[in-house]
Amino acid sequence: MTHRGCPIGNTKAQKWELGHDAALRNWFNRGYSFSQAATKINDEFDTRYSRNACIGRAGRIGLVSALTKTRQPVISKKPDRQHERWTGGAPRQRARVPSPPPVCTETPARHVTLADLEPGDCRFPFGEGPFTFCGAPKLGGSYCGFHAKICCGAGTISERMAAR
């Protein structure tokens, strides 16, 4: 099949014959991997099926659903680590202490509503419900100098990453 003179799909694809399906079922039922089954089928029928071709064909003829039901999971060859268990009772609950909202020390926050924000105002939010915003003059980004340090930290992204 072609489209505007160019071949469509895999031009090297081979058709699966009934004998090939039977061989795939046979090797699969004997517990061979799809890679091993592809090698056996290629040797027997002088074909060039790949591992993925066998996996796809197995799915189309219903072997893959059998795979999930009948095959045993592969057991790790690594020895299990013995973890010490803590037997001191229930885990402690940490008391949550709400942190106080940051206070702008450079210029006092104006607590401006969203509708009253000007293009040059700091957009750092305050409050839980109806938010108000800092409103101090911003420095380049969205925040004033104080809130920029809180949100982004000092220095450029590269400098902050290098400090780690």
N, C-alpha and C positions, 0 to 999 in steps of 0.2 A: 504494500500500500504506500502511496506517495502523496505528498501535498506540495504542489508547485514544483515538482521535480525532485523533492528531497524525501528520503525514506522516513516513515513515521515508526516510532517504537524501536524495539531492539531488533536489528536486522540479523543478528546472529542467533536469535532464539530458536530453540528446537521444540518440536511438538512432542508431548508426552504420549507414549503409546501405552496400551493396556498392559503389555509385558513389563514396561518400566514402572507402572503404578504397582503392579504385583510385587516387583522386586523391592520397591520402596517400602511397601507394607511389610514384606518379609524382613528386611534389615531393621526396620523400625521396631517390629515386634521382638526381634532378637536382642534389642537394647543398644543397637549401634547409634552413634551420634549422626546428625544429618550430614556432617562433613565426611564421616566414614561411609555412610550409605551412598553419598554422591560418588565417592571414589570407587566403591564396589560396583555400582550401576554403570559408571563410565567404563570400567574394565570389562564388564560382562557384555555390554551392548555397543561398545566403541562410540560412546557419546561424550559430550562435554558439559554435563550439568554441574552447576555450582552448588555450594552448600545452601545459599539463599534460594536457589531454584527448588531444591528439595524441601526446604521449609515452606515455601509458598505452595508447592504442590500438595504437601502434607495437609496444609490448612484447607485447600480446596477439596480434598477427598475425605476430610473429616478425621485425620489422624491427630491433629494438634489438640482438638478438644479431648481426645483420648489421652494425649500426653499429660494434660493438666489433671486428669482423673486417676491415671494408673501409674505414672512414674513416681518414684520416691524422690524426695528432695535430696540434693547433694549435701552430705554432711561435711562440715568443715574439718580439715585435718589438724587445725590448730587446737591445742589443749585448752579446755575451759579455764578461765581465771577464777580463782576462788576469791570472792569479795567478802570482806569482813562486814557483818551486819551490825548496825547500831541497834542496841537493845535498851536504850535508855528511856523509852517511853515515847509519847507522841512528840512530833516536832514542835518546836516553839514557834509561836506566832509573833512576828514583829509588829510592834505598834506603829501604825502609820501616823506620822506627825506631819500635818500639812506645812509645806514650806511657805514662808511669807513671800508675797509677790515682790519681784525685784523693784527697787526704788531707783529712779533715775537720779544720779548724783550730780551730773554735769549741768543739766537744766531741768527744772521741775516738769513732771508730766502734766499735760493739760487735760487729759482724759476726754478726748474728742470723740464724738460719735462717727460712725462710718460715713454718714451723709455730710458731715462737716469737715472731713479730711481734705486738706489742700494737697496739691502735687508735691510739695517739698516737705510734708510732715512725716514723722516717724510712724510706721505702721505696726509697732509692737503692741499686741493685744493685752488688755487687762480684764479680769473678771471671769466669772463662770457662765453667767446667763447673758444678759444683754451686754455685749462687749463694748468697751471703750478703748481708744488707742492713745499711745503716748503723745503724739502730736508735736514733739520737739523737732527742731530743724534736723533733717537727715543728712548724712554724709555719703553721698554717692549712691549707696544701695537703697534698701527699703527702710533702714533703721538709723537712729541717731548713733553717735559713737559708743555710748554706754551699752545699748541693746545690741549693737553689732558685735561687741566683744562677748556678750552672753550667748548669742546665737551661733556665731561663727568662730570665736576665739581670736587670738592675736595672730597676725602674720597671714601669709598666703596659704593656700591649700598645700603647696609643696613644702613649705616650712613646717606646717602642722604635721604632715605625714613623716617628715624627717625626724621630728622630735620623738616619735614613737619608738 
